[in-house]
């Protein structure tokens, strides 16, 4: 296998072709913010400047976007400190020559102790944990935590302890670490201020015997769980390894141990397949908040010996499941798992296992195998590939060449994303000098930062987001997909930076907002994200499960073709901190609430799914390219029509588009209050009233009040069939209903003044339209028909009355003028 791995560079171009379409690179523009740059002032414990930052170690990041880091400060070659960036403000946690708690004659000395120091840990609550060498009266090493400026000593040299490493601070403030004692190396956990021994050389091991040798790198989760691999000894001379878990300082329990039956099927009568060893040289194990551990292992009694004796498993100590196995298909029929040991394994609270594996890929009918490293995620039901050597590295124009499994680091968050570093292969220059940081899930991979990328007016020459022994509490990615990283720039500066992904709707079909897999790398958008509903096709994003959500900004509009609509169901509340923009081919609708400033620059705001009410708790501005869509589904009294409620101000332009739905026929003299607002900017109005979807003769007149817009409907008096003409057909309609009492809403029967009767007054209104039209021939027909109805004289309304009923069409911006067609 080693021989095949040595030929990866010559094979990756072929692998890229073979993998076409499996890895979906995304063109995602994302924000990279600067945390701190070399040359900027470093604070002291009092908040004033004390020297300038010079260089940085890779940082740690928590869910609030806070970043802890170790930095060197100019002015003294040995001047170092631990710092915290919270809300854009950097504060000093600890610094060289500061006295340690309770011992004014002993001082912090160095915070960079080599690969055994994974950098300062940082939990969700902002507690920082760090390892430091000490100088002065009592030199040695110590582990300390700081929470809100309150420094606490976990442990230091003396009392039998020495040679520490810290492996995390969980949400409860528990600290996991290892240390040397008289008996040898051991693993410990501080819980509520008390240090507990979890395992030590020659101490009792669960399942019999003792711990006798080395321990793997422990992993810590919330809930007090710590998992680790360890060597064991059972008299008289049986040596082995196992995976163990302790919770909140209690004695460890066995997760899996040499000789335990593995979850592998065997034929009847054959010996069961058992575990032989765990983790390889790196001894990696993952743990989640439920106490489930993920680990790699070798197997005993497999049918083909070395050819099928490795795998990745998940277990809580009671139930064990297989994730992947050597020589079994890992994704599809063309890829088979091969090497899992000495590679990192991680597990999140959903039971998803992330791991790096070497796979054998069948590339031709002759079954010639190529070997490639890849990153995979899965559970007992199946495995999916995130990335593989030879895949295109998005944003770089290069290919993935080497995944950094040798560091023992693979960062996986609770949202299902995996963050990794990789070397890149340039097909043009045939070089592998560039390096990048990426975030991905099985659908796509996006770039975080990479060599040659423009940053801070310069370009990146090197990036790093990992320390050699990153463990729980040291991760550089949080559940929002943010990544904190260190970068060196071509102009000689160094800095720490925070990547925040833009979140785009990636589903080609409609779907629910709350399904995270619909978004960029499976991130459910939150208050940190600029969010885009911008598909190439037409989609409706439903807010039915939103309840209450917050995002940083929201842009709605299809970038290529089709349409993009966000439809909020009743009871949902979407808060957008930096405002909503509705662009071309975008639409905001539904019956929910948007707490934001909403700008309709070129799309549509249309309350309801059909007719409904949409609330904007904020200001609403509509540009000339925007449209306010109003659907009328019932009478004014029914309330079955669209209403946009704006608590703030409105600044109106563009188009108001009015249509009828569900078979409803709006009539003249109907009035609909379709827009309410706190205030209106100046005399702003919609530039165009589009009622083309209504009956041809129906006129829509917007009436702007101090706090509401009312649409008043009118028509030419006498236009009974609302076709835009007063003609013989209308006269026949009135004649057929004359001298009747048809009741309310009977314009179509000739009750033009809505008094409940079709009578001489209505004939007079019709006559008035004819007189204004000036058609003497049609007037003669009218007079004859009126006489036949027993009406000898008619009172023709004054012009003001005619205007009131809708003849004054010229004043309606964009409304269709009425006209009369002769007979």
N, C-alpha and C positions, 0 to 999 in steps of 0.2 A: 504494500500500500504506500509506503514512503516514497517508492520510486515513482508511482503515479502522481503523488502530490507534488513532487519536484518538477513535474511538467505542466503545472497548471497554467503558467503564463502563455505557453504555446497553444493551449486548448481553449482559452476563454472566449476567443472570437467565435469559435464554433459553438460554444455553449450559449452565447448570446443569441445566435440564430435559433438554436433548439428551444430556447426558453421564450421565444417570441410570444408576446401576449399574456404570459403568465404573471410577470411582474408589470404592474401598470404605473409607469412613472407619471407623476402629476406635475403640471406646471402651476405651482402655487407660489404666489408672491407673499412673502411673510415679513413680519417686522422683526428687526434685530435692534434691541436697545442697548445702550452702553451702560454698564454698571459702574465701572471705574476704569481709568486709564493711568498708565505710568506717567509721572510728572505732575499729577494732581495732588493736592494737599491731603495728608493723612491726619485724621483726628486723634487727639489723645483722649484720655478718660474723661477729661473735663469738657470735651467738645471743641476745643480750639485746635488750630493746626499745629502739627508737630512732625516736621519733615514731609517728604513727598514719596508717594508710592513708586516702587522701582520694578518689582516683579511679583508674579502671582502663581499660586498653586491652583489646580482645578477646584472649582467651588462645589458646594452642596446647595440644593434648592428645596423649598418646601411648597405646600399647596397654596400658601398665601402669596407666593412669588418672592418671598424673602430669600436672600442668598448669604451664606456664610463662607468665609475664605481665609486662607493664610496668605500674607503678603510680606515682602521685604520692603523696608522703608529706607530711603537714602539718608545719608548722614553718618551711618555706621554700618560697616560690612556685616555685622551680626544682628542688626536691628530688625526684628521680626514681630509680627503680631497677628492676632485673630480678630477679624472684623465681621460686622453684620450690616448688610444693606437691607433696610426695611422701609418701604414706601419711598424709595429714592434717597433716603438719608443714611449715610454710612456712619456707624458708631464703632468705637473700639471696645472689644471684649476683653482682651488681655494683650500685654506687650512685654517685651524684654525688660528686665530690671524692675518689674512690678513685684511687690511682695505677694506671696501666696496667702490664701486665707488662714488666719490663726498662727502664722509664723513669719513675723516681720523680718527675720534674718535670712530667709530663704526666698529666692526670686525665680520668676519664669526666665528661662534661658533660650531654648530653641524649640520652635514649633514644627520644624521640618526635620524628621528623623530618618528619612529613607522610606523604603517600600513598606515597612511595617506600620507606617503612619498613613491612614487613608484620608487625612485631612479632617477638618472639623465636621462633626455630624450636626444635623439640624432637624428638629422635629416640627410637626405641624403647628405647635404652639409657640415656636420661636426659641425654644431652648437649644443652646449650642453646646456640644460636647467636644472636647479636644484632649489630645495627648501632648505633653510638653516635657522636655528635660528641665531639670531644676539646678540652680547654682546657689552658692552661699553656704550657710551653716549646715544644711542638710541636702546635699546634692542627690541627684537620682532622676527618677521619672515620676510623673503623676498624671492622673486623669481628672478633669474638672468639667463641670457644667455651669453654664450661666443662663439664667432666666430673668429677663427684664432687669439686668444689672445686678442681680443677686448671685454671687459666685459661690459654688459648692464644690468641696473636694470629695470625689468618689473614692479614690484610693491613691496612695503613693508609696514609694520605696520605704521599707521599714515594716516591722510586724510580720516578716516572712514573705512579703510580696516584692517582686521586682520584674523588670523586663515586660512592660505592658504593651498591649495594642487595644484600641477601642474599635468596636464594630457596630455601634449604632446607639441612638437614643430614640425610643419609640414614643408614640403619642402620649403615653402615661408618664414619660420621663424615666422609664427603666433604662439602664445602661448595661449593655453587654460588652464584655472585654475578656481577653485572656491575660494570663500572668504566669510567671515562674514562681514556684514555692520550693521549699526544701525537698519535697517528694518529686518535683518535676513540674512540667507545664500543666496548666489547668484552665478551665473555662468558668467564668463567673458572671453574675448578674446582680446589679444593685437595684433593689426594689424598695421604694419608699424610704430611702436612706440607709437600708441595711444590705450589706454585701453577702450574697449567697454563693456557696461553692456548688456548681452544677456537675462538674466532672474534673478529676485530677488523676494523675498517674498513680497507679496502685489502689485507686479508689474502686469501690464496687460498681460493676457494670450491670445494667439491667439484663436479665436473661442468664445470669451466671458469670463467674469469673471476675476479672478486674480490667480496668483500663491500664494499658501498659506502655503505650508509646505515644505517637503524635496524634494531634487533633486537627481536623480540617478547619477551614475558615467558617466560623459560625454565622448564621443568619438570624436576624431578630425581626419579629412582627409585633403589631399591636396585640393586646390581650396577654402580653407577657411571654409569648412563645419564643423560644430560642432553639434552633436546630443545628446539629453538627454531626460530622462523621468522626469516628474514632477507631483506633486499633484496640483490640481486646486480647486477653490471654485467659485461657481456661486450662487448669492443671490436667495432666502433668505438662503437656507441651503443645497445646492447641492454640494457634494464633489465628486471628481473623480481624474483620472490620465490621462496623455496623453504623446505622443511622439512628440518632437519638434525638429526643425532644424534651425540653424542660419548660415548665410554665410557671412564671412568677416566682422563680427561685426554688421551686420544688425539686425533689430528686428526679432525675431524668427517667423517661420511659423509653422502651424500644419501639422504634418505627419499623426497622427491618435489620436483620442480622444474618451473617453467614450461616447457611444451612436452612434458613427459612424457605418455605415453598413459594416460588414466584408465580404470578398469575399467568401461567402459560399452559396451554392445552397439551396433553400427551395422550397417546393411544393406550387403550386398556392393557394393563399388564406391564407397562413401562414404568421406570422409576420417575418420580416427579422431578421437574426442573426446579433447581434451588438457586438462591443467591450465593455467589462466590466471593465477590468483593464489591466495594462501593467507591465511586468518585474518581478513581485514578489518582494521579499525583496531585491534582488541584483540590480533590476532596470537596467539590462544590455541592451544596445542597440549598434548596429554597424552602421557605416556610411562609404560610399566609396566616391571616387573622383567625382562621378556623382551626389552626393546628395541623393542616395538611402539609406534608413535606414532598418535594419533588427532588429526584436524585437519579443519577446514572449508576449502572451496576453491570458486572459481568455475571455470567450464569454457569451453572454446573449441570451436566447430564443433557445438554442440548443434542439434537439428532446429528448435527454436522460439526460439532466441536467449535473450533475457532471461527468457523464461517457464520455462526448464528448465535454467538454467546454474549452479546452486549445489548443493552436496552435502556430506556428511560421510563421511570415509574413514578407513581403518585400514591401516597399512603398516609393515613392518619393514625397508624399503629394498630388499627382493627381491620380496615378494608384496604387492599392494595390493588391498583389497576395499572395496566400497561398503557403507555403512551406511544412508544415506538420501539422497534426491535431490529437488530442487524439482520440483513438479508430479506426483510419483509418490505413490501411497498410502503413508502413513507408518505407519498402524496398521490401518485398515480402509478400505472403499470410500467413506467419507464424510469423510475427512481427508486432505489433501494437503500435503506439505512445501512451504514457501515460502522462508523466510529462515533461514539458518544462520550467516552471517558476523556478526562483532562479538558473538558469543555464546560462552560457555565450552564447552569440550569436555574430557572426562576419560576415562581408560581404566584399568581395574584389571587385576590379574594373570591373571584369567580371560578377558581379551579382551573384556569387556563395556564398551561405550562409553556414557557418559552425556552428554547434550547438551541445550541449550535451543534450541528452534526455534519460529518462527512458522509456524502452519499455517492453511490455508484450509479451512473447514468448510462443506460444502454443507448448507443448512438447509431447503430446500423444493424442490418439483419445478421451480420456475423457475430453479434453480441460483444463487440469491442467495448470495453468499459472505460469511461473517464471518471475521475474522482473529483468532486467539488465540495467545498464547504458551503453550508447554507444555514439560515436562521429560520426556525419553524415554531409555530404555536399550535397547540391542540389540547385535547383532553382525551378521555377514554373512548370517545365516540369517533375521533378522527383528528387528522393533522393537516395543517395548511402551511404553505411556504410563504415567508415574508420576502426573502431575498436570497440570491445564490451568487456565488462567484461567477462572473461572466454576464450578469444582468446589466443593463444600462444604469449608470448612476445619474439620477435625474438632476438636471440643472448644470451638469458639469461637461457634458459631451464626451464622457469617458465611461469605462466599464469598471464594475467592482472586481478587484483583484485579490484582496486578502481581507477577511473579517478577523477582527482582533480577539480571537478566542483565547490567545495566550495570556491575556491579562486576568483571566478568570472573571471577567465582568460582562454581564448582560443585563441591561436595565429594562425592566418591564413595569408598567404602571397598572393601576386598577381599572383603567379605561380600555385596556387591550392593546396599547401601543408598545412597541419595542424601540429602544434607542441604541444605536451601535456606531462604532467607528470603523472605517475601512480605508485601506489603501486602494488607489485607483489606477487603472491601466489606460494609458493614452495610445490608441491604435496608430496615430500619426507619427508619434515619436518613439513608440515602443518602449516607453518609460513607465516606471511605477513610483514616481517621486511625490505625487500629490496624495493628500489625505483629506478625508471628509467625515463629518458627523451627520447622521441621517436618522429619521424617525419613520417607522412604517407599520403596516398591518398587512394581512394577506391580500388586500386589494390594491395597495399602492405604497410607494415610498416617496418621501419628500426630503429635500435637502435642508439641513440646518445651517451649516457653514463648511467651507472647503477651501483648500489652497487656491489662490488666485482670485477669490471673490473680493469685490470691492467692499471696503468697510472703513468708516471713519476717515474718509479722504485718502485712504491708502489701499493696499491689498493684503490679504491674509497670506502669510508664509507658513504658518503652522497652527493647528487647532488641537485642543485636548479637552475632553469632558470627564475623564476617568482618572482615578488614582489606582494604584496597583491592587489594592485590597478593598475596593469599594464594597460596602455591605449595607444592610438596612440602616437608613438614616444618613447615608452618604450619597444618595443618588443625585444625579444632575438633571433628572427629568421628573416633572410632577404629573398629576392625573389630568391636567389641562393640556398636556403635550408641550408645555414650555420646557426649554432646555437652557441651562446655564453652562457656559463654556469659557475656557481660556484661549486667547489667540495672540499670536505674535504677528506684527505688521511689518511690511516692507520698509517703512520709514524708521524702524528701530523701536517703536513703542510696543508695549504689551498692554493687554486689557482683559477685563472680564465682561462678558456680554450675555444678554438674555434674549433668546429666540422665542417668539410667540407666533404660532402658526395662524394664518388666515384659515377660516373654516368655510369650505364651499360645499354646496349640495352636490354630491357626486353620483347620486342614483339617477339613472336614465329614466326612471319612472316616477310617478307620484308616490308619496309616502308620508309617514308621520314624523314630525319634528323630533319627537323624543326617542326615535330609534337611532342610536349613535352611529350605526353602520351606514346610514345615509349620508354621513358627513366625511370630510377629509380625514383620512387615516382612522376613521371610527371615533372621532372626538365629538362628544356632545357639546355644542357651543355654550359658553358661559360668559360672565362679565369681563373676562380677559380677551375675548376674541372679536376681531372684526369678522363679521359673518356675511356670507353671500349666498343668495339663492339665484344662481346664474347658470342654469343648465343649457346645453345646446338644443335640447328638445323642449317639449311642452310638459310641464309638471304642475301639480297642485300639492303644496306642502300643507298638511293638515296640522292644526294646533290643538287637536282634540284632547291630547294628554298633557298639555302644557301646564295647566294649573297656574304656576307662577314661575317665570323664567326671566333671566337677565343676561343680556349680551352687551358687548362694548359698542358695536355699531352694526347696522343691518342695511344691506343693499339688495334690492330685489329687481331683477331684470335679466332676461336671457341675452347672452352675449353674442350669439350667432343667429339663431332663428328660434321659432317656437315662442312660448310664453312661460313666465315664471310667476306663480301666484302663491301667496301665503294667505291661508284662510283660517282665521282664528275662531274656534267654536265658542259658544256662550260659556262664560265662567272662566275663560283663560285670561291671563294677564301677562303680557310681554313687556318688560322694561328694557329700553335701549338707551344706554347712558349717553352716547354721542350722536344719537339721532338715526332716523330711518330715511333712506333715499329710495324712491321708486323711479327706476329708470325705464328706458324704452323696452317694451314687451314685458314689463313687470306689473304686478297687480297686488294690492293689499285689500283683503276683504274679510268677511266673516262677521261674527256677532260678539267677539271678545273685546278686550281692552288693550291698547298700546299706550304705555307711559313713555312718551318721547316727544321730541320735535320731529314732525314728519314733513318731508319735502317731496312733493310729487313733481319731478323734473321732466318726466316724459312718459309716465305710465298711467295706471288707472287706480283710483281708490273707489271701491265698490262695496258698500256695506252688505253684510249677509252673504249666504251662499245662494239664496234667491233674494227675497225681501228680508231685511233685517236691520239691526242697529249696531254700528261700530263706534266705539268710544276712543277718542284720542285725548289722553290726559297730558296736554301740552299744547304747543302751537302747530298750526297746519299752514303750509305754504304751497301753492300750486303755481308752477311756471306756465308759460305759454304753450308748452308741449304736453302738459298734463291734462287728464280727463277725470272729472268726478261723475261716476256712473250711478244713476238713480233708476231703480226698478220699482214700478207701481204695480202692486199685486192685489189691491183692494181699495175701497173707498177711504176718504179721509177719516171717517168715523171708525173704520175697522183697525186702523193703525198698521195695516198690512202693506207697508211701503218702506223703502230704504231711508234711513236717517243716519247722518254722520254727526256725532256729538263731539265738539271740540271745547275743552275747558279753557284753553288759552285764546290767543288771537288767531285770526285767519288773514292771509294775504292772498287774494284770489286773482287768477288769470286763467288762460286756457279755455277749456270746454266743459260745459255741463251737458251730459248726455242722458236723455230721458226716454224710457221705454216702458211698455206694459208687459206683464208676464201672467202666466197661469190663466189665460183667457179673460182677464179683466179688461173692461172698456172704460177708461177714464172719460169724463164728460166735461163740457164747458161749465164754468162756475165752481168746479172742484178746486180746493186749495190744499196743498201738501206742504207741511213744514219739514223740509228735508235736510236742513243744515242748521245746527245751533252752535253758538260760539260765545266766548267771553267778551270779545271785542273784534272789530274789523279794522284792518290797517287802512287808514285813509278812506278813499272811495273805491277801493279795489273791488272788481266784479269779474265774473267769468266773461271772457271775450266773445264766446260763441255759445248759443243755446241750440243744441242738436236734438230736435224732436222728430227726426225723420222716421223713427221706428213707430211713431204714433199715427193715428188717422190723419190723412192729408190735410184736413181742414181744421185740425185742433192746434191751437196756438198756446204756447207756453210762455208766460210772462214771469220772470224772476222779480220778486219784491224783497229788497234788502232792508231789514230792520236793524235796530241797535244790537240785537243778540240772536237774530234768526233770519234765515232765508226761506221765504214761502214761495212756492211755485203756484201761480194762479193760472187756471186753464180757461180759455175762451175760444170763440169761433165766430164766423160771420153769422149774425142773426138770420135765421131762415135756412141755414145750411144743416138740414136735419140729418142727412146721411154723412156729414163730416168729410165730404170729398173735396172740399175747398171751393166749391161752386154753389151759388144759389140759382137753381134752375127749375125746370118743370118737374123733375123728380121730387124735389123738396116740396113743391106746391102740392103735388099729389099726396105726399105723406101727410102734410098738414090737413089737407082736405079729408083724408081717410080717418083722421083722429079728431076732427073738429067737433067742438062742443062736447068733449068728453072730459072725464076726470081721471087721467092715467096715474096720478100720484107722483111721488118724488122721483128724481133722476129720469125724466122723460123727454130729454132733449131730442132723442131720436124719433119721438112721436110728434114733435112740433111744439113742446112746451119750452119756448126759448127764454121766458122770464122766470121759470122755475116756481110758478105759483100754484102748481098742481092741476091747472086747467089748460086745455088747448082751445083758445078762443080768439076773439077779434084782436086782442092785444098782441098775440103771437103773429097773427096775419099782418098786423101793422109793422112789427119788427121785420118780417120777411119783405114787406113792401118797401121799407126803408132801404134795405140792401139793394133792391131793384132800382129804386130811384137814384141811389148813388152810382149804380152801374150805368144808368142812362139808356137802357135798352127799351125803347118805346114799344116794339113789337111784343116783347115778353110782358110788359106792363099791361098791354091790352088783354092778353090771355089771362093775366092775374085778375084784372077787373071783372072779366066775365065769370071766372070761377068763384070769386068772392060774392058776386051777385047771386050765383046759384046756391051759395051757402047761406043766403039771406042777410049778408053783410053789405049794407048800402054805403056806409061811410066808415073810413078807418082813420085813426089818429096815428100819423107817422111820427116816430120818436124824434126828439131833438138830436142834433149831431153829437152832443155830449153823451147822451144815452147810448148811442151807437158805439162810441168809443169805449164806454164802460163795458159793453158786451163783447168788445174785442175787435171792432173795426179799425181802431187806431193802431194798426200793425206796424206802421213805419217807425214807431218809437221802440220797437222790439229789436235789439241788436241780434242779427242773425236769424230771426224767426221768419218763417215763410209768409209772404204777403198773401192775403186772400184775393180772389179775382172772381169775376162772373163770366160764365160762358153763355153766349146767346143761344137761342133756340131756333 
